[in-house]
Amino acid sequence: MSNSPKKTVWSLQDNKRTEDQRNAFKPTGIKPRNKTLQYILVSILLMFVLSFLLIQIYEDTLEVCITDTFCINSIDDVLLYTLYVFANIFLVVLSIVGAYAFGRKLARYFKI
């Protein structure tokens, strides 16, 4: 075994890469953009479209009275009823997130 030629272990491509290929993964110093706001806006838009589609799937007329004099239905007031369904879905999602955050803080308090 001592007579066999030494192999360079660190060179996987036998030094065939160019300088540009070597520098391809060096840090550029530019911070990556924070896409949290973009994700939140897309999620809200997706929930709004889902609200609209839920109204279109159901064929019967649905009516909701918000006050004694202000009633909306799913046939005549499509946009208002979509906003009503969206607000309900948003409240459910917001309450789930709030319960999760509260439970997490409570678990940290009890050190579970």
N, C-alpha and C positions, 0 to 999 in steps of 0.2 A: 504494500500500500504506500510505502514511502517513496516509491519510484514513480507513482502516478503524478501527472502534472497538476499543479494547483489550480483550482477553479475559483473564480471570483463569485462569491455567494451573493453579494449585494446587487450585482448588475443583472437584472432580469431580462434585459433586452440586448445585452452585449454592447452597451454604449451606442446604440443606433438611433437614439432619440436626438432630436434637434434641441437647440436652446429654447425655442418657443414652447416645445412640448414639455420641457423640464419646468418652465416657469408657468405652466397653465394653471396650477393649483396653488400658487403663492397668494397670500392675502393681498387684497387691493387697498385696504384701508377704508373702504366704503362700508358703512353700516347697512345691514339689510333693512328694508322698509318694514314697518310694523303694519300688518294687514288686518289687525283686529277690527277696525272700523269697517273695512270692506266686507269682512265676513258677517258682521252684525247686520249691515245694510242688505246684503244678499239674503240672509235668513229672514229678515222682515219682509222683503219683497216676495220671497217664496211662501211665507205664511199668508200674505195678502192674496196671492194667486190661488193658493189652496182654499182660502175662504170663498173666493169667487167660484171656484170649481165645485165646492160643496153645495152652493146654492143652485148651480146649473144642473147638478146631478138629480137633485130632489125635484120632482115634477109638480107636486102640489104647491098651492100658495101658502106661504108662511107669513104670519102677521105678528108683530110685536108692538105693544104700546109702551112707549117710554114714559110718557105722562098721560094724563087723562085726555088731553086734546091732541097729542102728537103720536100717531101710529104709523108704522112703516110696514110694507109687505115686500115679499121677495120678487114679485112680478113687476109692480109699478116703480118701486124705488130700489133698483138693483144695486146702485153704488152705496146708498145708505145702509142697506141690509148687509152688504159685503163688509162695510166698516163695522157694523154691529157684531157680526160673526168674528171678524178679525180681532176686535177688542176683547171678546170673550176668550178666544184662543190665546191671545197675548197675556191676559190675566192668569190663565191656567199655567202657562209656561213660566211666567214671572213668579207665581206662587211656588212652583216646584223648585225653581232656582233658589228662591229665598229660603225654603225649608231645607234645602241641601246645605246652604251656607250656614244657617243656624245650627243644624245638626253637626256640621264640621267644627264650629266653634265650641259647641257643647262637648263634643268628644275630646277636643284639646283641653278643655277645662278639667274634665274628669281623667285625662291621660289614658284613654282607652287605646 
